[in-house]
Amino acid sequence: MTKSRLQLVSVLLVAALLLLTACMPAGAPGAPAADSGDMAGDFVPVTYTYASRGVPTDLEAVQNALNEILHEKIGVHLTLEPIDFGAYNDKMQLRLAAGEPCDIIFTAPWINSYTNNVANGVLAELDDLLQTEAPGLWASMPETTWDAARIKGKIYGVINQQIFPKPWGVHVRTDLLEKYNFSLDTVNKWEDMEPFLEAVKEGEGITPIVSADQGDSMWRATYYGYDPLDDGIGFIGVRADDESMTVVNVLETQEYRDAVNLTKKWVDAGYFSSNPPAADESRANFR
């Protein structure tokens, strides 16, 4: 939410929505949904730009249904602008760097970086607005949840509260589990997968592991007990059980050494490809 549209943001927060930018010709891929007739009228225009897997076929119908509510309740006309996940980060960074006007945007630790946007001064402080203009939204989540969005004590975004536990694990083809009579109930750590990986490698003649992110590595900060503090990269963090909350470079920890050694072991065993694919190819293989 950019400073130039602070008042519009405060209005939309009343409706507990998240919205932002436009500046794309109608009909272009990822362009905002077209307005139906004179529906916009004299209402305050606001655009919500967000990451999406393509443009939904019913986007305009959803937008019109939202506007029937927003027109009556808060006098706002909403335009939805989905941008494909693959292009969203670069497009938003270019827009924000160019100072293009925006209303409300999707920002997160892992895409269109929340911390970078705050550091670059493109997001408005919402602390006072949340409590005065959107008390229902503020009360819908405990203050400890809101604290997760604070940077130097200030809140710059509306949290999408999900589950607090963050389990890490594997996705496994059920046909192969059945074929090799392997139960995931026996798996409590990475190493417990080794008998299955060996069976698949030998029986199917394939490289068993496809990693969809972070390269072909067994390091996952959360799995090894760390809360990453670097937008999900996972190299600076705090031990989840460290009451002193000391920030550490995880590259210097025994846990990271263990992950690297396990990765080397699995590469040598043929469970990982010795030539990791590019990120987009890896994600395609995962699908």
C-alpha positions in Angstrom: 0.0 0.0 0.0 1.8 3.1 -1.2 1.8 6.4 0.7 0.1 8.2 -2.1 -3.0 6.1 -1.6 -3.0 5.9 2.2 -6.6 7.1 2.6 -7.9 4.6 0.0 -6.2 1.9 1.8 -7.8 2.8 5.1 -11.2 2.6 3.5 -10.5 -0.8 2.0 -9.2 -2.2 5.3 -12.6 -1.7 6.7 -13.8 -4.4 4.3 -10.8 -6.5 5.3 -9.4 -6.6 1.7 -5.9 -6.4 0.3 -5.6 -4.4 -3.0 -3.2 -2.4 -5.5 -1.7 -1.1 -8.8 -2.8 -1.0 -12.5 -1.0 0.7 -15.5 -1.6 -2.2 -18.0 -3.5 -1.9 -21.2 -6.9 -3.7 -21.2 -6.7 -7.1 -22.8 -3.0 -7.7 -22.1 -2.0 -10.8 -20.2 -2.6 -10.2 -16.6 -4.5 -7.0 -17.3 -7.2 -5.9 -14.8 -10.7 -7.2 -15.3 -12.7 -4.9 -17.5 -15.5 -2.8 -15.9 -19.0 -3.8 -16.8 -20.9 -0.8 -18.3 -21.1 2.2 -16.0 -20.7 0.1 -12.9 -17.7 2.2 -11.7 -19.9 5.4 -11.6 -18.6 8.0 -9.1 -17.1 5.5 -6.7 -13.6 5.8 -5.5 -11.5 3.5 -7.8 -9.0 1.1 -6.2 -7.0 -1.6 -7.8 -5.8 -4.8 -6.1 -2.7 -6.3 -7.8 -1.7 -9.8 -6.7 0.1 -13.0 -7.9 -2.1 -15.6 -9.6 -1.7 -18.7 -11.6 -3.0 -17.1 -14.8 -6.1 -15.1 -15.2 -9.2 -16.8 -13.8 -12.0 -17.3 -16.3 -14.6 -15.9 -13.9 -12.5 -12.9 -12.8 -15.0 -10.3 -14.0 -17.9 -12.0 -12.4 -16.1 -12.2 -9.1 -15.1 -8.5 -9.4 -18.7 -7.5 -10.1 -20.0 -9.4 -7.2 -17.4 -7.8 -4.9 -18.3 -4.3 -6.2 -22.0 -4.8 -5.5 -21.0 -5.1 -1.8 -18.3 -2.4 -1.9 -20.3 0.2 -3.6 -23.0 0.0 -1.0 -20.9 -0.3 2.1 -17.8 1.9 1.5 -18.3 3.7 -1.9 -15.3 2.0 -3.5 -15.0 0.4 -7.0 -12.5 -2.4 -7.0 -10.5 -3.6 -10.0 -8.8 -6.9 -9.7 -5.4 -7.2 -11.4 -3.9 -10.7 -11.3 -0.3 -11.2 -12.6 1.1 -14.6 -13.2 3.4 -15.8 -10.4 6.3 -16.2 -12.8 6.3 -12.5 -13.7 4.8 -10.9 -10.5 8.0 -10.3 -8.6 9.9 -8.6 -11.4 6.8 -6.5 -12.6 6.1 -5.3 -9.1 9.7 -4.4 -8.3 9.9 -2.4 -11.6 6.6 -0.6 -10.9 7.6 0.3 -7.4 11.1 1.4 -8.4 9.6 3.6 -11.1 7.2 5.2 -8.5 4.1 4.2 -10.4 0.9 4.8 -8.4 -0.4 1.8 -6.5 -3.3 1.1 -4.2 -2.9 -2.3 -2.5 -0.4 -5.0 -3.5 0.3 -8.6 -2.5 3.6 -8.7 -0.7 5.2 -11.6 1.3 8.6 -12.9 2.5 8.9 -15.0 -0.6 7.6 -12.8 -3.4 7.6 -9.0 -3.9 9.6 -8.9 -0.7 7.8 -7.3 2.3 11.0 -6.4 4.1 12.5 -4.9 0.9 9.4 -2.8 0.2 9.5 -1.5 3.8 13.2 -0.7 3.5 12.5 1.1 0.2 9.8 3.2 1.8 7.0 2.2 -0.6 4.6 0.9 2.0 2.5 3.0 4.3 2.4 2.6 8.1 -0.9 1.0 9.1 -0.7 0.9 12.9 -3.2 3.7 13.7 -5.4 3.0 10.7 -5.9 -0.6 11.6 -7.2 0.1 15.1 -9.3 3.2 14.2 -10.6 2.4 10.7 -10.7 -1.4 10.8 -11.3 -2.4 14.4 -13.1 -5.6 13.4 -10.1 -6.7 11.3 -7.7 -5.8 14.1 -9.7 -7.8 16.6 -9.9 -10.8 14.3 -6.3 -11.8 15.1 -4.3 -11.8 18.3 -1.8 -9.0 18.7 1.0 -11.6 18.6 0.0 -12.4 15.0 0.1 -8.7 14.1 3.5 -8.5 15.7 4.8 -10.9 13.0 4.3 -8.0 10.4 6.1 -5.4 12.5 9.4 -4.0 11.3 11.1 -1.7 13.8 7.8 -1.7 15.7 5.6 -0.7 12.7 3.0 -2.6 10.7 3.0 -2.1 6.9 0.7 -4.9 5.8 -2.4 -6.9 6.6 -1.5 -10.4 7.6 -3.2 -13.4 6.0 -3.3 -15.5 9.2 -2.9 -19.2 8.4 -1.5 -22.0 10.5 1.4 -21.4 12.9 3.0 -24.8 12.7 5.1 -25.2 9.6 5.8 -28.9 8.9 8.3 -29.9 6.3 8.0 -33.2 4.5 7.8 -34.9 1.1 5.3 -35.5 -1.7 5.5 -39.1 -2.9 3.8 -40.8 -5.7 1.3 -43.3 -4.2 1.8 -45.8 -7.0 5.4 -46.1 -6.2 4.7 -46.3 -2.4 2.4 -49.2 -3.2 4.7 -50.9 -5.7 7.6 -50.9 -3.3 5.5 -51.6 -0.2 6.8 -48.5 1.7 4.8 -46.7 4.4 5.4 -43.0 5.2 4.3 -43.8 8.7 7.8 -45.1 9.2 9.4 -41.7 8.2 10.4 -39.3 11.0 13.5 -37.8 9.4 15.0 -37.5 5.9 17.2 -40.5 6.3 14.2 -42.7 6.8 13.4 -42.3 3.1 16.6 -44.0 2.0 15.3 -47.5 1.5 12.5 -46.2 -0.6 14.8 -43.9 -2.7 17.2 -46.8 -3.3 14.3 -49.1 -4.4 12.9 -46.4 -6.8 16.3 -45.7 -8.3 17.1 -49.3 -9.0 13.6 -50.4 -9.9 12.5 -47.4 -12.1 15.9 -46.3 -13.4 15.2 -42.7 -12.5 16.6 -40.0 -10.2 14.1 -40.3 -7.3 14.2 -36.8 -5.9 12.8 -33.6 -7.5 13.3 -30.5 -5.4 10.9 -27.7 -6.3 12.8 -24.9 -4.5 16.1 -24.0 -2.8 18.0 -26.0 -5.4 18.8 -29.7 -4.9 19.7 -29.4 -1.2 18.4 -31.0 2.0 18.7 -27.8 3.9 15.3 -26.5 5.1 15.6 -24.0 7.9 12.4 -24.9 9.6 13.0 -28.7 9.4 16.3 -28.2 11.2 14.7 -26.1 13.9 15.4 -22.5 12.7 13.1 -19.6 12.0 14.6 -17.9 8.9 14.9 -14.1 9.0 16.0 -13.5 5.5 12.8 -13.7 3.3 12.9 -17.4 3.2 16.4 -18.0 2.0 17.2 -19.6 5.3 20.8 -18.6 6.0 20.1 -16.2 8.9 17.8 -17.4 11.7 17.0 -18.0 15.3 16.7 -21.4 16.9 13.0 -22.1 17.6 13.9 -23.2 21.2 16.4 -20.4 21.9 14.8 -18.2 24.6 17.5 -15.6 24.1 16.4 -15.3 20.4 20.0 -15.0 19.3 20.3 -14.5 15.5 22.9 -16.8 14.0 24.4 -17.5 10.6 23.1 -21.0 10.0 26.0 -21.8 7.6 28.2 -22.1 10.7 25.9 -24.5 12.5 26.2 -28.3 12.9 22.7 -28.6 11.5 23.7 -27.0 8.2 26.8 -29.2 8.1 24.5 -32.3 8.6 22.2 -31.1 5.7 25.2 -30.6 3.4 26.7 -34.0 4.3 23.3 -35.7 3.7 22.9 -33.9 0.3 26.4 -35.0 -0.7 25.6 -38.6 0.3 22.4 -38.6 -1.7 24.0 -37.1 -4.8 26.7 -39.8 -4.6 24.0 -42.4 -4.2 22.1 -41.1 -7.3 19.1 -39.9 -5.4 19.7 -36.3 -6.6 20.8 -35.2 -10.0 24.5 -34.4 -10.2 23.5 -31.4 -12.4 20.7 -29.6 -10.6 18.2 -28.1 -13.1 17.4 -24.4 -13.2 14.7 -23.2 -10.8 12.0 -23.0 -13.5 12.9 -26.4 -14.8 12.9 -27.9 -11.3 9.4 -26.5 -10.6 8.2 -27.9 -14.0 9.6 -31.3 -13.1 7.9 -31.2 -9.7 4.5 -30.6 -11.4 
